[in-house]
Amino acid sequence: MLSSVGERILERATAFITTFHQETESDGLSDRLATVRDEIDSTGTYVHTGAELLHGVRMAWRNSNRCIGRLYWRSLSVMDRRNVTDPADVAAALEEHLVWATNEGRIRPCISIFPPQRPDGGDPVRIWNKQLVRYAGYDLPTGGCVGDPAQTSFTAQCQSLGWRGEGTRFDVLPWIISGADGVPYLHPVPRGLVLEVVLSHPEHAWFEGLGLRWYAVPLISDMVLEIGGILYPAAPFNGWYMSTEIGARNLGDTTRYDLLPLIAEKMGLDVKARSVLWRDRALVLLNEAVLYSFNRDGVTLTDHHAASDQFLKFIRNEEHAGREVTADWAWIVPPISGSVTGVFHRAFDNTIHTPNFFYNHDAWLPRTASNGCPFHVDSLRQSE
């Protein structure tokens, strides 16, 4: 007799495995569903086959409402790490992932999948970093921040475990990994493992003097992957950057590096006069520098116009396959020049389908309510 939790897992498993067999034209659906039911009945969970795992994570990317780069969902490679639980071994696997994905700048989409959540709700592996590569943020006693303000809380956590950065604006943070016991393991990222791009501008020599840089691979590491009722709390994945993610958000946002006033002043613009549109002009120049620098170094990057066209092609492909595309409009429309991209003029259904990726609680903070966020793992939590 299945428990209520087992019934919920079986319902999700049935939906996923049925879709998997339909889309891959695989045989043996009835036998597979019977096996899964028996596993859930005896253990409280079930184990995905390698083929189910591969297709499931690709479906999760395909279903990611907030991702504009889904055209390439079929190209996602999987590193199956479900047998890796020791934090030191996890760190070694993450190093391998980062090297393979970086590919000397020719970025390859990849995901590493560590063991799933246990039936009792415990996490065999948890990666505390939001991304495997992020820059430290140091709060100053007098106010303000050196580095990335979005990382001050995590930076303090690293320092409490003995890590000491150099105090620059671009110190690569170490990794914190915990096993089933929840004890944090600190792993400094080896020098040379992270490919970074030094930013310059093709027309303004002063820009390189700003000393700006950014890393090549956006490798999300704290989201929970859900496939057929099974939660994978450690499933770091990467694609490649869209230029505005770096130039408009990471470096431009007032809550991040907030560089627009400095760049506008370097451009000779009056930052007290709104009518000169100094923010807009500085924002475009900053994004020009990101595009130029990544292209100069041969590092994979897409611009927001190309990404918009690719997303519209993804929609056409999905419609041809008989699937409706769901999306979060506010995340799909680029943060600059939105109205001159095709996605701006489309309305999207924001319904969430699974498999998918969900936000998790910060591992170093007390668990708090998710405020009903539909993209949060609380909406899928198997057990309390």
Secondary structure per residue as TSV (DSSP state, phi and psi in degrees):
chain	resnum	aa	ss	phi	psi
A	1	M	-	360.0	120.5
A	2	L	-	-74.1	142.8
A	3	S	-	-73.5	172.1
A	4	S	H	-62.7	-37.6
A	5	V	H	-65.3	-43.8
A	6	G	H	-60.7	-37.8
A	7	E	H	-64.0	-40.6
A	8	R	H	-66.3	-40.8
A	9	I	H	-64.4	-43.5
A	10	L	H	-62.8	-39.2
A	11	E	H	-61.8	-45.6
A	12	R	H	-70.1	-38.0
A	13	A	H	-62.9	-42.8
A	14	T	H	-61.4	-44.7
A	15	A	H	-62.5	-45.6
A	16	F	H	-67.2	-49.7
A	17	I	H	-65.2	-35.0
A	18	T	H	-63.0	-45.9
A	19	T	H	-63.6	-42.1
A	20	F	H	-56.4	-47.8
A	21	H	H	-65.5	-36.0
A	22	Q	H	-67.7	-47.5
A	23	E	H	-73.7	-29.5
A	24	T	H	-98.5	-1.1
A	25	E	T	54.7	43.8
A	26	S	-	-90.1	150.5
A	27	D	S	-92.8	169.8
A	28	G	-	81.6	29.4
A	29	L	H	-61.2	-47.5
A	30	S	H	-61.4	-44.2
A	31	D	H	-63.9	-40.3
A	32	R	H	-66.3	-42.2
A	33	L	H	-64.5	-36.6
A	34	A	H	-66.5	-40.1
A	35	T	H	-64.0	-43.3
A	36	V	H	-62.9	-42.5
A	37	R	H	-61.2	-42.8
A	38	D	H	-63.1	-41.2
A	39	E	H	-62.2	-46.1
A	40	I	H	-64.2	-38.8
A	41	D	H	-64.1	-37.1
A	42	S	H	-92.1	-27.8
A	43	T	H	-121.2	-14.5
A	44	G	S	87.4	-0.8
A	45	T	S	-155.2	-174.4
A	46	Y	-	-148.8	166.8
A	47	V	-	-112.7	127.7
A	48	H	-	-71.2	142.6
A	49	T	-	-72.1	165.7
A	50	G	H	-59.7	-39.7
A	51	A	H	-67.5	-40.0
A	52	E	H	-64.2	-40.4
A	53	L	H	-63.2	-46.3
A	54	L	H	-60.9	-50.2
A	55	H	H	-70.5	-34.2
A	56	G	H	-62.9	-43.1
A	57	V	H	-70.9	-32.7
A	58	R	H	-67.9	-37.6
A	59	M	H	-63.1	-38.4
A	60	A	H	-61.2	-41.7
A	61	W	H	-65.2	-44.1
A	62	R	H	-59.2	-31.8
A	63	N	T	-92.1	1.0
A	64	S	-	-75.3	100.7
A	65	N	T	-57.7	-27.8
A	66	R	T	-98.8	9.7
A	67	C	-	-108.1	126.1
A	68	I	S	-86.6	-12.8
A	69	G	-	-96.5	27.5
A	70	R	G	-75.8	-5.8
A	71	L	G	-55.1	-30.5
A	72	Y	G	-99.4	24.0
A	73	W	G	-59.2	-30.1
A	74	R	G	-73.5	-13.9
A	75	S	G	-89.7	-3.3
A	76	L	-	-65.3	124.6
A	77	S	E	-92.8	149.8
A	78	V	E	-119.6	129.6
A	79	M	E	-105.9	107.7
A	80	D	E	-80.9	104.5
A	81	R	-	-114.1	30.6
A	82	R	T	-67.6	-11.9
A	83	N	T	-98.4	5.0
A	84	V	-	-103.2	119.9
A	85	T	-	-128.3	-26.5
A	86	D	S	-69.4	128.9
A	87	P	H	-54.8	-37.0
A	88	A	H	-65.8	-38.5
A	89	D	H	-70.8	-35.0
A	90	V	H	-61.0	-44.6
A	91	A	H	-60.2	-41.3
A	92	A	H	-63.3	-40.0
A	93	A	H	-66.4	-36.9
A	94	L	H	-67.6	-37.8
A	95	E	H	-60.2	-44.0
A	96	E	H	-61.7	-42.4
A	97	H	H	-59.9	-48.0
A	98	L	H	-63.2	-41.5
A	99	V	H	-64.4	-45.7
A	100	W	H	-64.8	-43.0
A	101	A	H	-68.2	-38.1
A	102	T	H	-64.3	-47.4
A	103	N	G	51.3	42.1
A	104	E	G	57.8	29.1
A	105	G	G	106.0	-18.5
A	106	R	S	-90.3	79.3
A	107	I	-	-60.1	135.7
A	108	R	-	-117.4	127.9
A	109	P	-	-65.3	133.3
A	110	C	E	-154.2	153.1
A	111	I	E	-137.1	137.8
A	112	S	E	-107.4	129.8
A	113	I	E	-117.0	116.0
A	114	F	-	-95.9	177.2
A	115	P	-	-56.9	148.4
A	116	P	-	-75.7	165.7
A	117	Q	-	-58.3	140.9
A	118	R	-	-74.7	159.7
A	119	P	T	-55.9	-26.6
A	120	D	T	-84.4	3.4
A	121	G	S	91.9	-2.1
A	122	G	-	-76.5	149.7
A	123	D	-	-102.5	115.5
A	124	P	S	-63.8	-32.1
A	125	V	-	-142.5	138.2
A	126	R	E	-138.8	128.8
A	127	I	E	-100.8	121.0
A	128	W	-	-79.3	-26.8
A	129	N	-	-66.6	142.3
A	130	K	S	-74.6	-37.6
A	131	Q	B	-132.5	150.8
A	132	L	S	-67.6	-26.8
A	133	V	S	-120.0	114.6
A	134	R	-	-145.4	158.1
A	135	Y	B	-97.5	144.9
A	136	A	-	-66.5	155.7
A	137	G	E	-128.5	121.0
A	138	Y	E	-109.5	115.4
A	139	D	E	-67.8	136.4
A	140	L	-	-95.4	143.5
A	141	P	T	-58.3	-29.8
A	142	T	T	-90.9	5.6
A	143	G	S	100.9	160.6
A	144	G	-	86.8	-174.6
A	145	C	E	-153.0	143.6
A	146	V	E	-102.7	123.2
A	147	G	E	99.1	-146.1
A	148	D	-	-96.0	111.5
A	149	P	G	-59.8	-24.0
A	150	A	G	-70.7	-11.9
A	151	Q	G	-113.5	13.9
A	152	T	H	-65.7	-40.4
A	153	S	H	-65.7	-45.7
A	154	F	H	-68.6	-37.1
A	155	T	H	-60.1	-43.6
A	156	A	H	-61.5	-36.1
A	157	Q	H	-65.2	-42.0
A	158	C	H	-62.3	-42.3
A	159	Q	H	-64.7	-34.8
A	160	S	H	-66.7	-19.7
A	161	L	T	-96.9	6.5
A	162	G	T	105.6	-2.7
A	163	W	-	-77.3	141.6
A	164	R	-	-132.7	119.2
A	165	G	-	-86.4	179.1
A	166	E	-	-85.6	-8.4
A	167	G	-	83.0	18.6
A	168	T	S	-92.5	176.6
A	169	R	T	-74.4	-14.0
A	170	F	T	-134.2	50.2
A	171	D	-	-82.3	120.7
A	172	V	B	-70.6	125.9
A	173	L	-	-73.8	151.1
A	174	P	-	-75.5	172.1
A	175	W	E	-96.5	141.8
A	176	I	E	-117.2	125.0
A	177	I	E	-130.2	137.2
A	178	S	E	-123.6	149.1
A	179	G	-	-96.8	-158.1
A	180	A	T	-62.0	-26.5
A	181	D	T	-80.9	-7.0
A	182	G	-	77.7	0.1
A	183	V	-	-75.5	126.6
A	184	P	E	-72.4	136.3
A	185	Y	E	-115.6	121.9
A	186	L	E	-93.5	127.2
A	187	H	E	-129.2	101.6
A	188	P	-	-60.7	140.2
A	189	V	-	-80.2	123.2
A	190	P	-	-59.0	139.3
A	191	R	T	-61.2	140.4
A	192	G	T	92.5	-14.6
A	193	L	S	-77.3	-28.9
A	194	V	S	-98.6	118.1
A	195	L	-	-81.4	124.3
A	196	E	E	-121.8	151.9
A	197	V	E	-113.6	121.0
A	198	V	E	-79.0	128.3
A	199	L	-	-90.4	132.8
A	200	S	-	-142.3	172.1
A	201	H	-	-123.7	140.1
A	202	P	S	-67.7	-18.2
A	203	E	S	-118.6	-11.8
A	204	H	-	-125.1	103.5
A	205	A	G	-63.3	-28.7
A	206	W	G	-66.2	-21.8
A	207	F	G	-62.3	-42.6
A	208	E	G	-61.9	-28.1
A	209	G	G	-67.6	-11.2
A	210	L	G	-72.4	-16.7
A	211	G	-	71.1	32.6
A	212	L	-	-90.3	150.9
A	213	R	E	-153.7	165.7
A	214	W	E	-153.2	155.8
A	215	Y	E	-84.4	156.6
A	216	A	S	-82.1	-33.3
A	217	V	-	-114.4	114.6
A	218	P	-	-81.8	104.4
A	219	L	E	-116.2	94.0
A	220	I	E	-70.3	129.1
A	221	S	-	-129.9	2.5
A	222	D	S	-120.0	8.9
A	223	M	-	-88.2	154.9
A	224	V	E	-99.5	126.1
A	225	L	E	-89.4	128.5
A	226	E	E	-114.7	126.1
A	227	I	E	-134.2	115.1
A	228	G	T	55.2	39.6
A	229	G	T	88.2	-6.2
A	230	I	E	-100.9	131.7
A	231	L	E	-102.6	129.9
A	232	Y	E	-111.4	99.9
A	233	P	S	-73.5	-14.9
A	234	A	-	-126.5	97.6
A	235	A	-	-146.3	65.7
A	236	P	-	-64.5	138.2
A	237	F	E	-141.3	156.6
A	238	N	E	-142.9	151.2
A	239	G	-	-121.2	-134.0
A	240	W	-	-131.7	168.8
A	241	Y	E	-78.1	147.5
A	242	M	E	-93.8	138.0
A	243	S	H	-56.6	-35.7
A	244	T	H	-70.4	-21.3
A	245	E	I	-60.8	-35.9
A	246	I	I	-86.7	-55.4
A	247	G	I	-73.1	-35.2
A	248	A	I	-95.0	-32.4
A	249	R	I	-103.6	-66.1
A	250	N	I	-58.9	-44.4
A	251	L	T	-95.8	-20.9
A	252	G	T	-100.0	-29.6
A	253	D	S	-59.4	143.8
A	254	T	T	-66.6	-23.6
A	255	T	T	-91.7	3.4
A	256	R	T	-119.0	-123.7
A	257	Y	T	-78.7	-18.6
A	258	D	-	52.3	53.3
A	259	L	-	-91.9	-5.5
A	260	L	H	-62.2	-42.6
A	261	P	H	-60.2	-41.9
A	262	L	H	-63.8	-45.2
A	263	I	H	-66.5	-40.2
A	264	A	H	-61.1	-41.8
A	265	E	H	-63.4	-40.5
A	266	K	H	-63.5	-29.0
A	267	M	T	-80.3	-6.6
A	268	G	T	81.4	22.1
A	269	L	-	-92.8	149.4
A	270	D	-	-84.2	106.3
A	271	V	T	-76.0	-2.4
A	272	K	T	-95.7	-5.9
A	273	A	-	-108.8	104.3
A	274	R	G	-63.6	-30.4
A	275	S	G	-64.7	-19.6
A	276	V	G	-85.2	-1.0
A	277	L	T	53.9	46.6
A	278	W	H	-64.4	-34.4
A	279	R	H	-63.8	-44.5
A	280	D	H	-63.8	-44.3
A	281	R	H	-68.7	-38.8
A	282	A	H	-67.5	-36.4
A	283	L	H	-64.2	-43.3
A	284	V	H	-64.0	-44.0
A	285	L	H	-62.8	-40.9
A	286	L	H	-62.4	-41.2
A	287	N	H	-70.8	-32.5
A	288	E	H	-59.7	-42.3
A	289	A	H	-64.8	-40.9
A	290	V	H	-63.1	-48.6
A	291	L	H	-60.8	-47.6
A	292	Y	H	-60.0	-45.7
A	293	S	H	-69.1	-43.7
A	294	F	H	-64.9	-42.3
A	295	N	H	-65.1	-39.4
A	296	R	H	-58.2	-41.1
A	297	D	T	-89.6	1.5
A	298	G	T	70.4	31.8
A	299	V	-	-101.8	130.2
A	300	T	-	-57.6	131.1
A	301	L	E	-160.3	146.8
A	302	T	E	-121.5	150.7
A	303	D	-	-92.3	167.0
A	304	H	H	-69.7	-26.3
A	305	H	H	-71.9	-44.7
A	306	A	H	-64.1	-40.6
A	307	A	H	-63.5	-38.6
A	308	S	H	-63.3	-45.3
A	309	D	H	-62.1	-39.6
A	310	Q	H	-65.4	-37.7
A	311	F	H	-67.6	-38.9
A	312	L	H	-64.6	-34.9
A	313	K	H	-67.3	-39.3
A	314	F	H	-57.9	-43.1
A	315	I	H	-60.6	-44.7
A	316	R	H	-62.8	-42.0
A	317	N	H	-61.5	-43.3
A	318	E	H	-67.9	-39.6
A	319	E	H	-63.1	-38.1
A	320	H	H	-64.4	-32.0
A	321	A	T	-84.1	-0.7
A	322	G	T	82.7	20.7
A	323	R	-	-116.4	140.8
A	324	E	-	-90.0	135.9
A	325	V	-	-88.4	127.5
A	326	T	B	-104.2	149.6
A	327	A	-	-162.9	154.5
A	328	D	-	-97.9	105.2
A	329	W	H	-54.0	-41.1
A	330	A	H	-65.1	-24.7
A	331	W	H	-92.7	-28.1
A	332	I	H	-77.6	-38.9
A	333	V	S	-72.1	126.5
A	334	P	-	-60.6	154.3
A	335	P	S	-76.5	-5.3
A	336	I	S	-134.0	150.2
A	337	S	S	54.2	35.1
A	338	G	G	-55.7	-42.9
A	339	S	G	-71.8	-12.3
A	340	V	G	-100.2	11.9
A	341	T	S	-108.1	151.0
A	342	G	G	-64.7	-30.8
A	343	V	G	-68.5	-22.3
A	344	F	G	-61.3	-32.7
A	345	H	G	-94.7	14.7
A	346	R	-	-112.9	146.0
A	347	A	-	-100.9	144.8
A	348	F	-	-129.1	143.7
A	349	D	B	-81.8	126.3
A	350	N	-	-97.0	20.0
A	351	T	-	-61.1	139.4
A	352	I	-	-96.4	126.7
A	353	H	-	-113.5	154.9
A	354	T	S	-117.2	155.8
A	355	P	S	-59.3	156.7
A	356	N	E	-168.5	176.2
A	357	F	E	-110.3	140.7
A	358	F	E	-132.0	149.5
A	359	Y	B	-70.5	150.5
A	360	N	-	-120.6	167.1
A	361	H	-	-72.2	147.4
A	362	D	-	-60.4	128.9
A	363	A	T	-65.2	-25.4
A	364	W	T	-96.3	0.6
A	365	L	S	-116.6	153.4
A	366	P	-	-58.8	141.8
A	367	R	-	-67.0	130.7
A	368	T	-	-125.1	168.8
A	369	A	-	-64.2	146.2
A	370	S	-	-87.9	6.1
A	371	N	T	56.6	31.2
A	372	G	T	73.5	14.7
A	373	C	-	-61.4	121.5
A	374	P	T	-70.1	-14.8
A	375	F	T	-94.0	8.9
A	376	H	B	-97.4	148.0
A	377	V	G	-62.9	-20.8
A	378	D	G	-57.4	-28.1
A	379	S	G	-71.3	-11.6
A	380	L	T	-126.2	4.5
A	381	R	-	-56.2	126.4
A	382	Q	S	-76.0	-33.7
A	383	S	-	-148.3	153.9
A	384	E	-	-83.4	360.0
